[in-house]
Amino acid sequence: MSRLTIDQMLDNARARLNRIYAFELPEALARGAILVDIRPQAQRGREGTLPGALVIERNVLEWRLDPTSSARLATATDHDVEWIVLCSEGYTSSLAAASLQELGLHRATDLVGGYQALKAAGLLTIGIRASHFTREVASLASL
């Protein structure tokens, strides 16, 4: 069995992705993409939250987004959902997005530079305009 280094694994994962840059995120969200924050709770606590992003920690990501999983989220309707995975700096998210593609979620990708890139671009609140977020807020307001 051949072995890969983590750098080779990351390169292989990224070769399969159509990665999104921070400046491209508003357009992606406008077309219905869903931003997924996979940072652990402790990291979100240190760095800050990302309003409008769907928070799914890395250890359960595939189960929550696979539309055939009994543990899937309601937004995981089919294999055509555009998932944009985000971590702190864009490393773990590349591996996670490649894993989602292996499940047949062919539009899964990640955000180059992660949370830090959004912060540097002044786009930390971009997710609150996303259609999935406004739907959720409206449904909660009606309770």
C-alpha positions as CSV (number, residue, x, y, z in Angstrom):
1,M,0.0,0.0,0.0
2,S,1.4,3.4,-1.0
3,R,1.6,6.1,1.6
4,L,0.9,9.8,1.1
5,T,2.1,12.7,3.1
6,I,-0.5,15.1,4.4
7,D,0.6,17.7,1.8
8,Q,0.1,15.2,-1.0
9,M,-3.3,14.3,0.4
10,L,-4.3,18.0,0.6
11,D,-3.0,18.5,-3.0
12,N,-5.1,15.5,-4.2
13,A,-8.2,16.8,-2.4
14,R,-7.8,20.3,-3.8
15,A,-7.3,19.1,-7.3
16,R,-10.9,17.8,-7.3
17,L,-12.4,21.0,-5.9
18,N,-13.5,24.2,-7.6
19,R,-12.5,26.3,-4.5
20,I,-14.3,29.5,-3.7
21,Y,-12.5,32.8,-2.8
22,A,-14.0,35.2,-0.2
23,F,-14.9,37.7,-2.9
24,E,-16.9,35.0,-4.7
25,L,-18.9,34.0,-1.7
26,P,-21.7,36.6,-2.0
27,E,-22.5,35.4,-5.5
28,A,-22.4,31.7,-4.4
29,L,-24.8,32.4,-1.5
30,A,-27.1,34.3,-3.8
31,R,-27.5,31.3,-6.1
32,G,-28.4,29.1,-3.1
33,A,-25.1,27.7,-1.9
34,I,-24.9,26.8,1.8
35,L,-21.9,27.8,3.9
36,V,-20.9,25.2,6.4
37,D,-18.6,26.1,9.4
38,I,-16.8,23.0,10.5
39,R,-14.6,24.6,13.1
40,P,-14.8,23.1,16.6
41,Q,-16.8,25.0,19.3
42,A,-13.6,26.0,21.1
43,Q,-12.1,27.5,17.9
44,R,-15.4,29.3,17.1
45,G,-15.3,30.7,20.7
46,R,-11.7,32.0,20.2
47,E,-12.0,33.3,16.6
48,G,-15.7,34.3,16.5
49,T,-18.9,32.9,15.0
50,L,-20.1,33.3,11.4
51,P,-23.7,34.4,11.3
52,G,-25.7,32.6,8.6
53,A,-23.3,29.7,8.4
54,L,-24.6,26.2,9.2
55,V,-22.4,24.9,12.0
56,I,-21.6,21.2,11.7
57,E,-18.5,20.0,13.4
58,R,-16.1,18.0,11.3
59,N,-16.6,14.7,13.1
60,V,-20.3,14.4,12.0
61,L,-20.2,16.3,8.6
62,E,-20.7,13.3,6.3
63,W,-23.6,11.9,8.3
64,R,-25.4,15.3,8.3
65,L,-25.0,16.1,4.6
66,D,-25.4,12.8,2.9
67,P,-28.9,12.8,1.6
68,T,-29.1,9.0,2.1
69,S,-28.1,9.1,5.8
70,S,-30.7,8.6,8.5
71,A,-28.8,11.3,10.4
72,R,-29.0,13.9,7.6
73,L,-30.1,17.5,8.1
74,A,-33.3,18.7,6.4
75,T,-31.2,20.9,4.1
76,A,-29.4,17.8,2.7
77,T,-32.1,17.2,0.2
78,D,-30.1,15.6,-2.6
79,H,-26.7,15.3,-4.2
80,D,-27.0,18.6,-6.1
81,V,-26.8,20.9,-3.0
82,E,-23.9,23.3,-3.3
83,W,-22.0,23.0,0.0
84,I,-19.2,25.5,0.8
85,V,-17.2,24.2,3.7
86,L,-15.2,26.6,5.9
87,C,-12.6,26.0,8.6
88,S,-10.2,28.5,10.1
89,E,-7.6,28.8,7.3
90,G,-8.8,26.5,4.5
91,Y,-6.9,23.3,5.1
92,T,-9.3,21.0,7.0
93,S,-12.1,22.3,4.8
94,S,-10.4,21.1,1.6
95,L,-10.1,17.5,3.0
96,A,-13.7,17.7,4.3
97,A,-15.1,18.9,0.9
98,A,-13.2,16.2,-0.9
99,S,-14.8,13.6,1.4
100,L,-18.3,15.0,0.6
101,Q,-17.5,14.7,-3.1
102,E,-16.7,11.0,-2.5
103,L,-20.2,10.7,-1.2
104,G,-21.5,12.0,-4.5
105,L,-22.1,15.6,-3.4
106,H,-20.5,16.8,-6.6
107,R,-20.9,20.5,-5.9
108,A,-19.2,20.5,-2.5
109,T,-16.2,22.7,-2.2
110,D,-14.4,24.9,0.3
111,L,-13.4,28.5,1.0
112,V,-9.8,29.4,0.2
113,G,-8.3,30.9,3.4
114,G,-11.4,29.9,5.5
115,Y,-12.7,32.1,8.3
116,Q,-9.5,34.2,8.3
117,A,-10.0,35.1,4.7
118,L,-13.6,36.2,5.3
119,K,-12.5,38.3,8.3
120,A,-9.7,40.0,6.3
121,A,-12.2,40.7,3.5
122,G,-14.7,42.2,6.0
123,L,-17.3,39.6,5.0
124,L,-18.1,38.0,8.4
125,T,-21.8,38.9,8.1
126,I,-22.3,37.9,4.5
127,G,-24.1,34.7,5.5
128,I,-27.1,36.5,7.1
129,R,-28.3,37.4,3.6
130,A,-28.3,33.8,2.4
131,S,-31.7,32.4,1.5
132,H,-31.4,29.3,3.8
133,F,-30.6,31.6,6.7
134,T,-33.5,34.0,6.1
135,R,-35.9,31.0,5.8
136,E,-34.7,29.6,9.1
137,V,-35.0,33.0,10.9
138,A,-38.5,33.4,9.5
139,S,-39.6,30.0,10.6
140,L,-38.2,30.6,14.1
141,A,-39.9,34.0,14.3
142,S,-43.3,32.3,13.6
143,L,-43.0,30.0,16.6
